[in-house]
Amino acid sequence: MTKLGVNIDHSATVRQARYRDSDESEVVVEPSIIDVALAAERGGADSITVHLREDRRHIQDSDVFGLRRAISTKLNLEMACTPEITQIARQIVPDYVCLVPENRMEVTTEGGLNIAGSPQKVEKTVAALSEKNIVCSIFIDPDLSQIKLAKQIGAPMVELHTGAYANAWKNPQKKKAELERISRAAEYADSLGLIVNSGHGINYLNVRELLAVARFNELNIGHTIISRAIIAGMGTAVREMKELLK
């Protein structure tokens, strides 16, 4: 069965909205990122994903170190190809790292990493992480040329960006085209021996059609689960998504 990675970034977004400048030793800071992750695990999450961004807009360094100690499943760290974050990743040694692009103006990651734009930089980052036995994935658009480059620079895993599919939900023709594109990309990546994950914009409504067109090792899903958790609780939100993956 396809595994479920739960991205808890937006629980930190809620925390930072109130406690960005607070001294945690003097106030009760909520929600606790550790508690959110543990609740996701109790709901059946196979891994916990967090994105340590350069501007630290939500997840903080202390969150990642704390999660590494506290969770019992896998830790997946999303990060840009920068020396600073690479060094932190080498200290934390998460189970996985997913290399993503970053744009300071975006609310969340808007697209896949363009490996062709800086292949040496990406390759150097993959090598530095692999030295620590961290499984390295690259978040890319479902583009065959990008997949080929991911293989060439030594990444054992890719995560296909499904945002275009999610955004085409109310346009049947465009949605069909995006599903076909994802299907071709997943098949090609698999033929190269790459582990294939996917993520971005996946929700309780569109996940079934995505799973119908390709086989994935894991889906990384965040916003929709955090949104559902506000109403139903984190454990229930994760369990409901796990049922859909079955």
Summary of the structure (lengths in Angstrom):
residues: 246
radius of gyration: 17.3
end to end distance: 6.4
largest distance: 54.7
contacts: 821
relative contact order: 0.15
helix: 49%
strand: 16%
